[in-house]
Amino acid sequence: MSFKNSLSIALLLSLIGFLYADEDEIEVSAVKTIYWDEGIITLDITAATESAWTAPSSRYEMDKLISKRAPVITADIVSDIPLDSLNTIGSAILQNTSLYGDLLNLPDLVGKTFSTASEDRKSLTVRYDIPIYPLLAGLFINRNTADPITEDLRYKATAEFTGIIIYAAEKVPLMGTNQTTMVNPAVFPKIYDENLNVILDMTKVAPEYLEKWGTAGYSMNENREYYGDRVGAFPLRTMATALFGKNATDLVLSESAVRKILSSEHNRNLLKESRVMIIYGVTN
């Protein structure tokens, strides 16, 4: 991390400490869970005290404290989520600090899903469910049109598919290294051919589909009921031959799979509408 970034974070933490110095007797913590299959980030923020509260107003005050801290906590806790092969949400915000205010607004935009008190009345947990699409992803989309996808004239299309399913549930080589690894889900993953030509990224997807469901969806289940609406009844099924990128988020497809996609206008439109589903496993 650069000195400039370290200094910015240090100043931010100092400001947070100053703002909440009078509330040190209440411990506030947060846990996030990312459900990539559903495109939801669940954030549980808990306020806890050493002694049980004795009046309903105490619960109200803890709820109010969580609401007060939720914007900064949310912006901090989502910062490590991979945006693409190079950036996390946090590093992208440092490149465009005007977006930080938009992150702070997320809790107010989604509202509280529920709140629950512990049986001993020493803690209160408030849940926020933040949709990755379109709410979070939309902060990073600044295009009005999709770039054209180049046709592969060397081949004649043999079939028209309803979507693309990429199996990536096992470790595969990470290009540029001697390692094998699992795919790491991201907000906007990319797809390459074996020569590292870009087949799919944000620029090739129509903005309305990019906001709807990103460049590709994820599922840990191979049953059609979990992804049929996106890839249809007759998808092209293929496997990732390798991964690429600093965050191990991008997939590499075989030449055979790529030519089936790029040689057909119908199949190229599947990319434009990001009708792509990645079958993935648990990352280490």
Helices and strands as residue ranges (DSSP letters): H 3-19, G 21-23, E 27-35, E 40-48, H 56-77, H 89-95, G 97-99, H 100-104, H 106-110, E 114-117, E 123-131, I 132-136, G 137-140, E 164-168, E 172-173, E 180-181, E 191-192, E 198-200, G 202-204, H 207-213, E 217-219, G 224-226, H 228-231, E 236-244, E 250-253, H 255-262, H 265-272, E 276-280
